[in-house]
């Protein structure tokens, strides 16, 4: 399953994990919530079901490539059971190495007892 995602990027989730991902991702939303309804419409309305070809590749529809501003090269970012496809320029703008330290310094969660929550 391919669909639009924030960034802009493309969300790729294997079909057999879609229901599990959707349940986990949307569990905090109320069904009547307008943001929930809009996000579901955006994801489902722009979804494309693609199968792997004999070489193990997928064809990404043009409208998704255009949305994510992907031209020739792509950054493929794994998150366990789902993946994001990014245009290299957008990825570098948002997540370049020069932004890593600032991100960790401002991180609001704690890893191994270190970070802002633990008072370090």
N, CA, C and O atoms as a MOPAC input file, in Angstrom:
PM7 MOZYME 1SCF
protein

 N      0.85000 1    -1.16200 1     0.00000 1
 C      0.00000 1     0.00000 1     0.00000 1
 C      0.90000 1     1.22900 1     0.00000 1
 O      1.82800 1     1.33400 1     0.80200 1
 N      0.62100 1     2.13600 1    -0.88800 1
 C      1.32500 1     3.40900 1    -0.98000 1
 C      0.29800 1     4.52200 1    -0.81400 1
 O     -0.81800 1     4.43700 1    -1.32600 1
 N      0.69000 1     5.56300 1    -0.09300 1
 C     -0.19900 1     6.71000 1     0.03600 1
 C      0.61100 1     7.94300 1     0.42000 1
 O      1.81200 1     7.85600 1     0.67400 1
 N     -0.05200 1     9.07900 1     0.45900 1
 C      0.59200 1    10.34100 1     0.84100 1
 C      0.94500 1    10.28500 1     2.32400 1
 O      0.30000 1     9.58700 1     3.10600 1
 N      1.98800 1    11.04000 1     2.69700 1
 C      2.39800 1    11.12600 1     4.09800 1
 C      2.99400 1    12.48700 1     4.32500 1
 O      3.23300 1    13.23700 1     3.37900 1
 N      3.23400 1    12.80600 1     5.56700 1
 C      3.76800 1    14.13100 1     5.87400 1
 C      5.17100 1    14.26500 1     5.32400 1
 O      5.84700 1    13.26700 1     5.07500 1
 N      5.59700 1    15.46900 1     5.14100 1
 C      6.94000 1    15.71000 1     4.65100 1
 C      7.02900 1    16.83400 1     3.63700 1
 O      7.52800 1    17.90600 1     3.97900 1
 N      6.57800 1    16.64900 1     2.42100 1
 C      5.79000 1    15.54300 1     1.86600 1
 C      6.65300 1    14.31900 1     1.56600 1
 O      7.78400 1    14.43600 1     1.09400 1
 N      6.09900 1    13.15600 1     1.84800 1
 C      6.74900 1    11.89200 1     1.53700 1
 C      5.66400 1    10.89200 1     1.15800 1
 O      4.47600 1    11.21400 1     1.13400 1
 N      6.10300 1     9.66600 1     0.86000 1
 C      5.17200 1     8.59400 1     0.52200 1
 C      5.27100 1     7.52700 1     1.59300 1
 O      6.36700 1     7.11700 1     1.97600 1
 N      4.13100 1     7.08400 1     2.06900 1
 C      4.06300 1     6.01700 1     3.06000 1
 C      3.89300 1     4.68700 1     2.33300 1
 O      3.02200 1     4.54900 1     1.47300 1
 N      4.72900 1     3.71000 1     2.68100 1
 C      4.66500 1     2.37500 1     2.09200 1
 C      4.47700 1     1.37100 1     3.22300 1
 O      5.31800 1     1.25300 1     4.11500 1
 N      3.36400 1     0.65100 1     3.17200 1
 C      3.06500 1    -0.36600 1     4.18200 1
 C      2.64900 1    -1.64100 1     3.46300 1
 O      1.75500 1    -1.61500 1     2.61700 1
 N      3.29800 1    -2.76600 1     3.79800 1
 C      2.83900 1    -4.03200 1     3.20700 1
 C      1.36700 1    -4.26900 1     3.53300 1
 O      0.91700 1    -3.97900 1     4.64200 1
 N      0.63100 1    -4.78800 1     2.57900 1
 C     -0.81300 1    -4.97700 1     2.72500 1
 C     -1.16600 1    -5.73700 1     3.99500 1
 O     -2.12800 1    -5.38400 1     4.67800 1
 N     -0.40300 1    -6.77200 1     4.32000 1
 C     -0.73900 1    -7.59100 1     5.49100 1
 C     -0.53700 1    -6.86600 1     6.81300 1
 O     -0.96200 1    -7.37700 1     7.84900 1
 N      0.09600 1    -5.69400 1     6.82000 1
 C      0.26900 1    -4.92300 1     8.05100 1
 C     -0.59100 1    -3.66300 1     8.09200 1
 O     -0.60400 1    -2.96800 1     9.10800 1
 N     -1.31000 1    -3.35300 1     7.01100 1
 C     -2.06500 1    -2.09500 1     6.95000 1
 C     -3.07600 1    -1.97600 1     8.09300 1
 O     -3.09100 1    -0.96300 1     8.79200 1
 N     -3.91600 1    -2.98600 1     8.29400 1
 C     -4.95000 1    -2.90000 1     9.33100 1
 C     -4.33700 1    -2.71500 1    10.71300 1
 O     -4.82900 1    -1.91700 1    11.51100 1
 N     -3.26900 1    -3.44700 1    10.99700 1
 C     -2.58600 1    -3.32100 1    12.29100 1
 C     -2.00200 1    -1.92800 1    12.46700 1
 O     -2.13800 1    -1.33300 1    13.53600 1
 N     -1.34300 1    -1.39200 1    11.41900 1
 C     -0.76900 1    -0.05300 1    11.48600 1
 C     -1.85400 1     0.98700 1    11.68900 1
 O     -1.72400 1     1.88700 1    12.51900 1
 N     -2.92700 1     0.85400 1    10.92200 1
 C     -4.01500 1     1.82300 1    10.99700 1
 C     -4.65200 1     1.82500 1    12.38400 1
 O     -4.94700 1     2.88600 1    12.93400 1
 N     -4.86100 1     0.65200 1    12.94000 1
 C     -5.45500 1     0.55400 1    14.28500 1
 C     -4.53600 1     1.19500 1    15.32000 1
 O     -4.99400 1     1.92800 1    16.19700 1
 N     -3.25000 1     0.91900 1    15.21600 1
 C     -2.28600 1     1.49400 1    16.15700 1
 C     -2.18700 1     3.01000 1    15.99500 1
 O     -2.19700 1     3.74700 1    16.98100 1
 N     -2.09200 1     3.46500 1    14.75300 1
 C     -1.90500 1     4.88500 1    14.49300 1
 C     -3.12600 1     5.71000 1    14.88700 1
 O     -2.98400 1     6.81200 1    15.41800 1
 N     -4.31500 1     5.19000 1    14.63200 1
 C     -5.53900 1     5.94400 1    14.87100 1
 C     -6.19200 1     5.65900 1    16.21900 1
 O     -7.27200 1     6.18500 1    16.49100 1
 N     -5.57800 1     4.85000 1    17.06400 1
 C     -6.21100 1     4.45200 1    18.32300 1
 C     -6.50800 1     5.63300 1    19.25100 1
 O     -7.42500 1     5.55200 1    20.06900 1
 N     -5.75400 1     6.72200 1    19.13900 1
 C     -5.97400 1     7.86900 1    20.01000 1
 C     -7.00800 1     8.85500 1    19.51100 1
 O     -7.30900 1     9.83400 1    20.19400 1
 N     -7.55600 1     8.61400 1    18.33300 1
 C     -8.53200 1     9.53800 1    17.74700 1
 C     -9.95400 1     9.07900 1    18.04000 1
 O    -10.23200 1     7.88100 1    18.09600 1
 N    -10.83700 1    10.02900 1    18.22300 1
 C    -12.26200 1     9.75500 1    18.29200 1
 C    -12.79700 1     9.70200 1    16.85900 1
 O    -12.41200 1    10.51900 1    16.02200 1
 N    -13.67200 1     8.75600 1    16.57800 1
 C    -14.21400 1     8.59200 1    15.22300 1
 C    -14.88400 1     9.87600 1    14.73000 1
 O    -14.86700 1    10.15200 1    13.53000 1
 N    -15.46500 1    10.65500 1    15.62100 1
 C    -16.12900 1    11.89600 1    15.23300 1
 C    -15.19200 1    13.07500 1    15.06100 1
 O    -15.62200 1    14.14500 1    14.62900 1
 N    -13.92700 1    12.90300 1    15.38700 1
 C    -12.93900 1    13.96500 1    15.28400 1
 C    -12.73700 1    14.34400 1    13.81700 1
 O    -12.50000 1    13.47300 1    12.98000 1
 N    -12.82800 1    15.63500 1    13.50200 1
 C    -12.71900 1    16.06600 1    12.10700 1
 C    -11.31800 1    15.84500 1    11.54100 1
 O    -11.18100 1    15.54700 1    10.35500 1
 N    -10.27400 1    15.98400 1    12.36500 1
 C     -8.91800 1    15.71700 1    11.89100 1
 C     -8.75200 1    14.23300 1    11.55300 1
 O     -8.11500 1    13.88600 1    10.55800 1
 N     -9.32000 1    13.37400 1    12.37300 1
 C     -9.30400 1    11.93000 1    12.12100 1
 C     -9.97800 1    11.63100 1    10.78200 1
 O     -9.42800 1    10.90900 1     9.95000 1
 N    -11.14600 1    12.17900 1    10.58600 1
 C    -11.88600 1    11.93500 1     9.35200 1
 C    -11.12300 1    12.44700 1     8.13300 1
 O    -11.06600 1    11.77300 1     7.10500 1
 N    -10.54300 1    13.62200 1     8.24800 1
 C     -9.80400 1    14.20100 1     7.11700 1
 C     -8.55500 1    13.38500 1     6.80700 1
 O     -8.26300 1    13.11900 1     5.64100 1
 N     -7.81400 1    12.98300 1     7.84000 1
 C     -6.61400 1    12.19200 1     7.62300 1
 C     -6.94700 1    10.84700 1     6.98100 1
 O     -6.24800 1    10.40900 1     6.06800 1
 N     -8.00100 1    10.19400 1     7.44600 1
 C     -8.41300 1     8.92300 1     6.84400 1
 C     -8.78000 1     9.12100 1     5.37300 1
 O     -8.42400 1     8.30100 1     4.52700 1
 N     -9.48400 1    10.19700 1     5.07200 1
 C     -9.84500 1    10.47400 1     3.67200 1
 C     -8.60800 1    10.71900 1     2.82000 1
 O     -8.51700 1    10.22600 1     1.69600 1
 N     -7.65500 1    11.48000 1     3.35500 1
 C     -6.42000 1    11.75600 1     2.61100 1
 C     -5.63300 1    10.47100 1     2.35100 1
 O     -5.17400 1    10.23600 1     1.23400 1
 N     -5.48100 1     9.64400 1     3.38100 1
 C     -4.72400 1     8.40400 1     3.22300 1
 C     -5.41300 1     7.43900 1     2.26800 1
 O     -4.78900 1     6.91700 1     1.34400 1
 N     -6.69600 1     7.20500 1     2.49600 1
 C     -7.43700 1     6.24300 1     1.67400 1
 C     -7.70700 1     6.77900 1     0.26800 1
 O     -7.65400 1     6.02700 1    -0.70600 1
 N     -7.99200 1     8.06000 1     0.16300 1
 C     -8.29900 1     8.63900 1    -1.13400 1
 C     -7.10500 1     8.72100 1    -2.07100 1
 O     -7.27000 1     8.81500 1    -3.28800 1
 N     -5.90200 1     8.68400 1    -1.50700 1
 C     -4.69100 1     8.76300 1    -2.31900 1
 C     -3.90300 1     7.45200 1    -2.31500 1
 O     -2.73900 1     7.41900 1    -2.71400 1
 N     -4.53300 1     6.39400 1    -1.87000 1
 C     -3.88000 1     5.09900 1    -1.73800 1
 C     -3.76300 1     4.39100 1    -3.07900 1
 O     -4.62100 1     4.51800 1    -3.95300 1
 N     -2.67800 1     3.64400 1    -3.21300 1
 C     -2.45300 1     2.84100 1    -4.40500 1
 C     -1.93700 1     1.47400 1    -3.97100 1
 O     -0.94600 1     1.37800 1    -3.24700 1
 N     -2.59800 1     0.44200 1    -4.40800 1
 C     -2.17800 1    -0.92400 1    -4.11600 1
 C     -1.29700 1    -1.39600 1    -5.26300 1
 O     -1.74600 1    -1.47600 1    -6.40700 1
 N     -0.06000 1    -1.70400 1    -4.96000 1
 C      0.89800 1    -2.13400 1    -5.97900 1
 C      1.49200 1    -3.48100 1    -5.57900 1
 O      1.72100 1    -3.74300 1    -4.39800 1
 N      1.73500 1    -4.32100 1    -6.56400 1
 C      2.36700 1    -5.61100 1    -6.31200 1
 C      3.82000 1    -5.55500 1    -6.77700 1
 O      4.17500 1    -4.77900 1    -7.66500 1
 N      4.64900 1    -6.39100 1    -6.16100 1
 C      6.03900 1    -6.48300 1    -6.57400 1
 C      6.11900 1    -7.12700 1    -7.95900 1
 O      5.36600 1    -8.04800 1    -8.27500 1
 N      7.04100 1    -6.62900 1    -8.77200 1
 C      7.26000 1    -7.29100 1   -10.05600 1
 C      8.21600 1    -8.46600 1    -9.84700 1
 O      8.60500 1    -8.75100 1    -8.71500 1
 N      8.59400 1    -9.13900 1   -10.91400 1
 C      9.45100 1   -10.32800 1   -10.81000 1
 C     10.81500 1   -10.01300 1   -10.21500 1
 O     11.47000 1   -10.89600 1    -9.66100 1
 N     11.24500 1    -8.77500 1   -10.32200 1
 C     12.54300 1    -8.35900 1    -9.77200 1
 C     12.41600 1    -7.82600 1    -8.34500 1
 O     13.40400 1    -7.37100 1    -7.76800 1
 N     11.20500 1    -7.87600 1    -7.76400 1
 C     11.00100 1    -7.40600 1    -6.39200 1
 C     10.83200 1    -5.90300 1    -6.27200 1
 O     11.04500 1    -5.34300 1    -5.19600 1
 N     10.45600 1    -5.24400 1    -7.34900 1
 C     10.27600 1    -3.79500 1    -7.34100 1
 C      8.79200 1    -3.45000 1    -7.36600 1
 O      7.95200 1    -4.26900 1    -7.73900 1
 N      8.49200 1    -2.22900 1    -6.96400 1
 C      7.12800 1    -1.72500 1    -7.07500 1
 C      7.13900 1    -0.50300 1    -7.98000 1
 O      8.13800 1     0.21000 1    -8.07000 1
 N      6.04000 1    -0.27700 1    -8.63200 1
 C      5.86400 1     0.92400 1    -9.44700 1
 C      5.13800 1     1.94500 1    -8.57400 1
 O      4.04700 1     1.67900 1    -8.07100 1
 N      5.74500 1     3.09800 1    -8.40400 1
 C      5.12000 1     4.17200 1    -7.63600 1
 C      4.36700 1     5.05600 1    -8.62500 1
 O      4.96900 1     5.59100 1    -9.55600 1
 N      3.05900 1     5.21700 1    -8.43500 1
 C      2.27000 1     6.03800 1    -9.36600 1
 C      2.78600 1     7.47500 1    -9.45000 1
 O      3.29100 1     8.03200 1    -8.47600 1
 N      2.64400 1     8.05200 1   -10.63300 1
 C      3.12400 1     9.40100 1   -10.88600 1
 C      2.56600 1    10.45300 1    -9.93900 1
 O      3.28800 1    11.36500 1    -9.53500 1
 N      1.28200 1    10.33800 1    -9.57600 1
 C      0.69600 1    11.36700 1    -8.70400 1
 C      1.34300 1    11.36400 1    -7.32500 1
 O      1.43600 1    12.41500 1    -6.69000 1
 N      1.79900 1    10.19300 1    -6.84400 1
 C      2.49700 1    10.14300 1    -5.55300 1
 C      3.91700 1    10.68100 1    -5.67700 1
 O      4.39100 1    11.39000 1    -4.78900 1
 N      4.60300 1    10.35000 1    -6.77500 1
 C      5.93600 1    10.89800 1    -7.00700 1
 C      5.88300 1    12.41900 1    -7.09800 1
 O      6.74700 1    13.11300 1    -6.56300 1
 N      4.86600 1    12.92400 1    -7.77700 1
 C      4.70300 1    14.37600 1    -7.90100 1
 C      4.43800 1    15.00500 1    -6.53800 1
 O      5.03700 1    16.02500 1    -6.19500 1
 N      3.54500 1    14.40100 1    -5.76300 1
 C      3.23300 1    14.91600 1    -4.42500 1
 C      4.50000 1    14.99900 1    -3.57000 1
 O      4.74500 1    16.01600 1    -2.92000 1
 N      5.31000 1    13.92300 1    -3.56800 1
 C      6.50700 1    13.86100 1    -2.72900 1
 C      7.70900 1    14.54500 1    -3.37600 1
 O      8.79500 1    14.57000 1    -2.79600 1
 N      7.52300 1    15.09900 1    -4.57100 1
 C      8.56700 1    15.81300 1    -5.30000 1
 C      9.77600 1    14.92000 1    -5.59500 1
 O     10.91400 1    15.38900 1    -5.63300 1
 N      9.51000 1    13.62200 1    -5.80300 1
 C     10.56300 1    12.66900 1    -6.12900 1
 C     10.74500 1    12.66200 1    -7.64600 1
 O      9.79500 1    12.46400 1    -8.40400 1
 N     11.97900 1    12.88200 1    -8.06100 1
 C     12.26400 1    12.92600 1    -9.49400 1
 C     12.97800 1    11.65900 1    -9.95100 1
 O     12.38800 1    10.84500 1   -10.66100 1
 N     14.20900 1    11.48200 1    -9.56500 1
 C     14.97500 1    10.33300 1   -10.02900 1
 C     15.44200 1     9.46100 1    -8.86600 1
 O     15.26500 1     8.24300 1    -8.89300 1
 N     16.03000 1    10.06900 1    -7.86100 1
 C     16.54100 1     9.34100 1    -6.70500 1
 C     15.53800 1     9.42900 1    -5.55900 1
 O     14.70900 1    10.33800 1    -5.50300 1
 N     15.63500 1     8.46200 1    -4.64700 1
 C     14.72100 1     8.42800 1    -3.51200 1
 C     15.46400 1     7.95500 1    -2.26900 1
 O     16.33600 1     7.09000 1    -2.35400 1
 N     15.12200 1     8.51900 1    -1.12000 1
 C     15.59800 1     8.01600 1     0.15900 1
 C     14.50800 1     7.08900 1     0.69200 1
 O     13.34000 1     7.46900 1     0.77500 1
 N     14.90100 1     5.89300 1     1.04400 1
 C     13.99300 1     4.85800 1     1.53100 1
 C     14.27900 1     4.69900 1     3.01500 1
 O     15.33700 1     4.19700 1     3.39300 1
 N     13.34100 1     5.12400 1     3.86300 1
 C     13.55400 1     5.15600 1     5.30500 1
 C     12.64700 1     4.13400 1     5.97200 1
 O     11.42300 1     4.23100 1     5.88200 1
 N     13.24900 1     3.15000 1     6.64400 1
 C     12.48200 1     2.09100 1     7.28100 1
 C     12.10400 1     2.41000 1     8.70500 1
 O     12.88400 1     3.00300 1     9.45000 1
 N     10.90100 1     2.01100 1     9.08200 1
 C     10.37800 1     2.17800 1    10.44200 1
 C      9.76900 1     0.85800 1    10.90700 1
 O      8.60400 1     0.82600 1    11.30400 1
 N     10.51500 1    -0.20200 1    10.86500 1
 C      9.96500 1    -1.50300 1    11.24900 1
 C      9.09800 1    -2.07100 1    10.14500 1
 O      9.60300 1    -2.55100 1     9.13100 1
 N      7.80100 1    -2.01500 1    10.34400 1
 C      6.86400 1    -2.60200 1     9.37900 1
 C      6.37400 1    -1.63300 1     8.31900 1
 O      5.61700 1    -2.02800 1     7.43200 1
 N      6.77800 1    -0.39400 1     8.38700 1
 C      6.40000 1     0.54400 1     7.33400 1
 C      7.60300 1     1.37900 1     6.93000 1
 O      8.62200 1     1.40500 1     7.62000 1
 N      7.46800 1     2.05500 1     5.80900 1
 C      8.58000 1     2.78100 1     5.22000 1
 C      8.10200 1     4.12600 1     4.69200 1
 O      6.92000 1     4.32500 1     4.41200 1
 N      9.05400 1     5.03900 1     4.56700 1
 C      8.78200 1     6.33100 1     3.95400 1
 C      9.71500 1     6.50600 1     2.76200 1
 O     10.87900 1     6.11000 1     2.81200 1
 N      9.20200 1     7.09600 1     1.70000 1
 C      9.99700 1     7.42600 1     0.52400 1
 C     10.08100 1     8.93900 1     0.43800 1
 O      9.06000 1     9.62600 1     0.42100 1
 N     11.31100 1     9.46200 1     0.38200 1
 C     11.55100 1    10.89600 1     0.41300 1
 C     12.37300 1    11.34600 1    -0.79000 1
 O     13.25000 1    10.62200 1    -1.26100 1
 N     12.08200 1    12.53400 1    -1.27500 1
 C     12.97300 1    13.19500 1    -2.22600 1
 C     14.22700 1    13.57800 1    -1.44300 1
 O     14.11200 1    14.14900 1    -0.35800 1
 N     15.41200 1    13.28300 1    -1.95500 1
 C     16.63800 1    13.58500 1    -1.21400 1
 C     16.74100 1    15.04200 1    -0.76100 1
 O     17.22400 1    15.31600 1     0.33700 1
 N     16.29300 1    15.97000 1    -1.59200 1
 C     16.38500 1    17.39000 1    -1.23500 1
 C     15.52600 1    17.72300 1    -0.01400 1
 O     15.94400 1    18.48400 1     0.86000 1
 N     14.33200 1    17.15100 1     0.03700 1
 C     13.43500 1    17.42200 1     1.17000 1
 C     13.97400 1    16.76400 1     2.42800 1
 O     13.94900 1    17.35700 1     3.50700 1
 N     14.46900 1    15.51900 1     2.28600 1
 C     15.04900 1    14.82900 1     3.43900 1
 C     16.20600 1    15.64600 1     4.02400 1
 O     16.27300 1    15.85600 1     5.23500 1
 N     17.10400 1    16.09700 1     3.16700 1
 C     18.26600 1    16.86000 1     3.63900 1
 C     17.84300 1    18.17100 1     4.30000 1
 O     18.45000 1    18.60400 1     5.27900 1
 N     16.81600 1    18.78800 1     3.76700 1
 C     16.31900 1    20.03800 1     4.34700 1
 C     15.78300 1    19.81800 1     5.75900 1
 O     15.97900 1    20.66000 1     6.63500 1
 N     15.11000 1    18.69900 1     5.98100 1
 C     14.46100 1    18.44400 1     7.26300 1
 C     15.32300 1    17.66500 1     8.24800 1
 O     15.21800 1    17.86800 1     9.45800 1
 N     16.18200 1    16.77000 1     7.73900 1
 C     16.88000 1    15.84100 1     8.62400 1
 C     18.37500 1    15.75600 1     8.38000 1
 O     18.98000 1    14.72400 1     8.66800 1
 N     18.98200 1    16.79700 1     7.86300 1
 C     20.41200 1    16.75600 1     7.58700 1
 C     21.20500 1    16.59600 1     8.87900 1
 O     20.70900 1    16.89700 1     9.96500 1
 N     22.43100 1    16.12300 1     8.75100 1
 C     23.26000 1    15.85600 1     9.92100 1
 C     23.50500 1    17.09000 1    10.78200 1
 O     23.69000 1    16.96700 1    11.99300 1
 N     23.51000 1    18.26300 1    10.18600 1
 C     23.74600 1    19.46000 1    10.98600 1
 C     22.56800 1    19.78400 1    11.90800 1
 O     22.68800 1    20.64200 1    12.78300 1
 N     21.43000 1    19.10400 1    11.72200 1
 C     20.26700 1    19.32200 1    12.58700 1
 C     20.13500 1    18.24600 1    13.66900 1
 O     19.28600 1    18.36200 1    14.55300 1
 N     20.95600 1    17.21700 1    13.60700 1
 C     20.83400 1    16.08500 1    14.52800 1
 C     21.06800 1    16.49600 1    15.97800 1
 O     20.24600 1    16.19300 1    16.84300 1
 N     22.16900 1    17.17800 1    16.25700 1
 C     22.49200 1    17.54300 1    17.63100 1
 C     21.41800 1    18.44700 1    18.23400 1
 O     21.01500 1    18.25900 1    19.38200 1
 N     20.96100 1    19.41900 1    17.46400 1
 C     19.89200 1    20.30600 1    17.94200 1
 C     18.64000 1    19.50900 1    18.27700 1
 O     17.98300 1    19.77100 1    19.28500 1
 N     18.31100 1    18.54000 1    17.43700 1
 C     17.14700 1    17.69900 1    17.69000 1
 C     17.28400 1    16.97100 1    19.02100 1
 O     16.37200 1    17.00300 1    19.84800 1
 N     18.42900 1    16.31100 1    19.22900 1
 C     18.61000 1    15.55400 1    20.46500 1
 C     18.62900 1    16.45700 1    21.69600 1
 O     18.16000 1    16.05900 1    22.76200 1
 N     19.15700 1    17.64400 1    21.56100 1
 C     19.16300 1    18.57800 1    22.68300 1
 C     17.75700 1    19.02400 1    23.06200 1
 O     17.49200 1    19.30900 1    24.23000 1
 N     16.86100 1    19.08700 1    22.09500 1
 C     15.49400 1    19.52500 1    22.33800 1
 C     14.51000 1    18.37700 1    22.53200 1
 O     13.32000 1    18.60900 1    22.74200 1
 N     14.99100 1    17.16100 1    22.46400 1
 C     14.13500 1    15.99000 1    22.57200 1
 C     13.45300 1    15.96200 1    23.93300 1
 O     14.09900 1    16.15100 1    24.96400 1
 N     12.15500 1    15.72800 1    23.93100 1
 C     11.36900 1    15.78000 1    25.15900 1
 C     11.20000 1    14.41400 1    25.83200 1
 O     10.56100 1    14.32300 1    26.88000 1
 N     11.76000 1    13.35800 1    25.24800 1
 C     11.65500 1    12.04600 1    25.87600 1
 C     13.02100 1    11.62200 1    26.38000 1
 O     14.04300 1    12.18600 1    25.99100 1
 N     13.02800 1    10.64300 1    27.22800 1
 C     14.26300 1    10.20900 1    27.86500 1
 C     14.71600 1     8.87000 1    27.33500 1
 O     13.90800 1     7.95400 1    27.18200 1
 N     16.00700 1     8.74300 1    27.05200 1
 C     16.60000 1     7.49000 1    26.64900 1
 C     17.62000 1     7.08600 1    27.71200 1
 O     18.59800 1     7.79700 1    27.94000 1
 N     17.39200 1     5.95200 1    28.35500 1
 C     18.34800 1     5.45200 1    29.33500 1
 C     18.54200 1     6.38500 1    30.51100 1
 O     19.63600 1     6.44400 1    31.07300 1
 N     17.50400 1     7.11900 1    30.90000 1
 C     17.59900 1     7.99400 1    32.07100 1
 C     18.24400 1     9.32900 1    31.78100 1
 O     18.51200 1    10.08900 1    32.71200 1
 N     18.50500 1     9.64500 1    30.52300 1
 C     19.11400 1    10.93800 1    30.17100 1
 C     18.12900 1    11.72100 1    29.31800 1
 O     17.35000 1    11.14000 1    28.56200 1
 N     18.16700 1    13.00500 1    29.44000 1
 C     17.28100 1    13.83500 1    28.63800 1
 C     16.54700 1    14.81300 1    29.51900 1
 O     16.75000 1    14.84100 1    30.73300 1
 N     15.69300 1    15.61700 1    28.91400 1
 C     15.01100 1    16.68500 1    29.64400 1
 C     14.08800 1    16.17300 1    30.74100 1
 O     13.99400 1    16.78700 1    31.80400 1
 N     13.39500 1    15.03900 1    30.49400 1
 C     12.45000 1    14.55900 1    31.49200 1
 C     13.12800 1    14.13200 1    32.79300 1
 O     12.54400 1    14.26000 1    33.86900 1
 N     14.35500 1    13.62600 1    32.69800 1
 C     15.02500 1    13.14600 1    33.89400 1
 C     15.81900 1    14.25500 1    34.58400 1
 O     16.45100 1    14.03000 1    35.61600 1
 N     15.77600 1    15.45800 1    33.99900 1
 C     16.44800 1    16.58600 1    34.60700 1
 C     17.90900 1    16.70300 1    34.22000 1
 O     18.63100 1    17.51900 1    34.79400 1
 N     18.36700 1    15.90100 1    33.25300 1
 C     19.76600 1    15.97100 1    32.82300 1
 C     19.98000 1    17.12300 1    31.87900 1
 O     21.09900 1    17.33800 1    31.41200 1

